[in-house]
Amino acid sequence: MSENILLNVLDWNFYDECEDDEDSEEYEEASFVIEAFGKTKDDKSVYLKITDFTPYFFVEIPKTWEDRSVKKFIDYITSKVYGKYKCTLINYDVVKRSVNFMDLQRERNLNF
């Protein structure tokens, strides 16, 4: 049975866990791992290892971009990735979201 723990994370670390030889030109599937180091309210140290997390990020693109422009952009990004990691881009999607970047955007809808 799992127990919920409330903690204050003091430091983060991340890495790809694999038996990949860095000098190899072939990509071997890796598991992305996140480590969190923190303390509970009663000052107990906590180490948290997070596995099976698929990293993602958002990139703002112009609202005028159509599918062709998005594909060209993805191809460009992929071309800049080190050879053996080119296949690690799993998916991409254009989403419209209202995002508040510290009130700079005033919560207008943006394309990502």
SULCORLIN-V156475 format. One record per backbone hydrogen bond with DSSP energy under -1.0 kcal/mol. NH is the residue of the N-H (numbers start at 1). CO is the residue of the C=O. If there is no record, write none. Layout:
((NH & CO) (NH & CO))
This chain:
((8 & 39) (10 & 37) (11 & 37) (13 & 35) (15 & 33) (17 & 31) (24 & 21) (31 & 17) (33 & 15) (34 & 50) (35 & 13) (36 & 48) (37 & 11) (38 & 46) (39 & 8) (40 & 44) (43 & 40) (46 & 38) (48 & 36) (50 & 34) (61 & 111) (65 & 62) (70 & 66) (71 & 67) (72 & 68) (73 & 69) (74 & 70) (75 & 71) (76 & 72) (77 & 73) (78 & 74) (79 & 75) (80 & 77) (81 & 78) (85 & 82) (86 & 83) (88 & 85) (97 & 110) (99 & 108) (102 & 100) (104 & 101) (108 & 105) (110 & 97) (112 & 95))
